[in-house]
Amino acid sequence: MRFFSQSFLYDDPWSIVSLAFFLRYPNPYAAHVVSCDVVDRQHTESGTLLTTRLILKRGALPRWAPKGIVSRAETWIVEESEVDPYGKVVKCRTKNLDHVKVMQIVETQLFEQTPNGTLQTTEAYVTSKFGWGLTRRIENHGLSRFKAHVQRSRQGVSLMLDLIRQARLQPMTLGSYTSHLHSDRTSLTSSVSASSLDVNENTCPEDHTSPPQSGRWYDRFWGGR
């Protein structure tokens, strides 16, 4: 098992970053995402919003992978999230539903309002049960790919933040707000330069070999693995 943990600070308030996070697909930094659909959504008695989404992602196998290791280079991802508008917290967990023996990645995201902006904490476990002397190599490959996708995911969220800022400058009704973001996504995306996506980053030390000690936010909110 390999473990990844990192934190990132956005200058924008929690409400805007949370909106950008849920609107991040599709974007030019996530070309591997084929589809994203809501399969369940409900409010709890405490006022939080629970959402389950099903995401289809397309990948590419490394050249050293044995022939036929997977039937297709696509995987279904289930994303479970909880939005607490009163505590200003978003909790999100994703995991792949197929190819789990070859490799499974369980990722958790936490967005919290802080005095300096919105803090995003990302954690992931990469596990392989394939065996045949390839377990560690598969886990290392999965960790490397995950780290690359984390950076691109943040770029996608930053792009959506830019689109939201532009949309807020234009008068419109509340009902047309999110539809405006999606309808103008293509034209606005082409006008956003890479330099405009920069945000302040505070990267925590990473441990890729073993999970942290108890008391993490993951355990508090989701319980044990």
Residue, then its C-alpha position, 0 to 999 in steps of 0.5 A: m500500500r502507498f499513501f499520499s497526503q497534501s494540502f492546498l490553500y485557495d484565496d477564494p472563500w469556501s462557497i466559491v471553491s466548493l462550487a468550482f469543485f463540483l463544476r470541475y467536469p468537464n475541463p481541458y485538464a481532465a480529458h481522461v474523464v469521459s462522463c460524470d452523472v449524479v445517481d443520488r442526492q438527498h438532504t439530511e435532517s442536519g441540513t447537509l447535502l449528500t451526493t453520489r456521482l458516477i464517473l467514467k475515466r479513461g486511462a493508459l496502461p504502462r508498457w511494462a504491464p502484462k498483456g490482458i491485465v485488464s479487459r479495457a483501459e477504462t474504470w468506473i469511479v464512485e464519488e460520495s460527498e457531503v456538503d455542510p453549508y453551516g460548518k462550511v465543510v465539504k467532505c468527498r471520497t472516491k474509489n474505483l469500482d472495477h480493476v480493484k485486484v490490479m489496483q484500487i485508489v481510495e481518495t478523500q478530499l476535505f475543503e474547510q473555510t479558514p481565515n486565509g481562504t479555503l484549505q483543501t486536504t487530499e489523501a489517497y491510498v493506492t493498493s494492489k493485490f495483483g501479485w506475481g512480483l508486480t505489486r510494488r511496481i503497480e502501486n508506485h505507478g498508481l501513486s505517480r499517476f495520482k500525483a500528476h492528476v492532483q496537480r491537473s485537478r487543481q488547475g481544473v478547479s482554478l479554471m472554474l474559479d476564473l469562470i465563476r469570477q467572470a460570471r459574477l461580473q455579469p448581471m443574471t438571475l440566480g437560476s441561470y448562473t450555473s448554466h451560464l458557466h457551462s454554456d460559456r465554458t469553451s469560449l472562456t477557457s480558450s481565453v484563460s492563460a496558464s499564468s492566470l491559474d496560479v494560486n498560493e500553495n502550501t504543500c505539506p510533507e508527503d509520506h508515500t509508504s505508510p498511513p498517518q497515525s489515528g486522529r486524522w480528519y478522514d477517520r473522524f468523518w468517514g470512520g476506518r478504512 
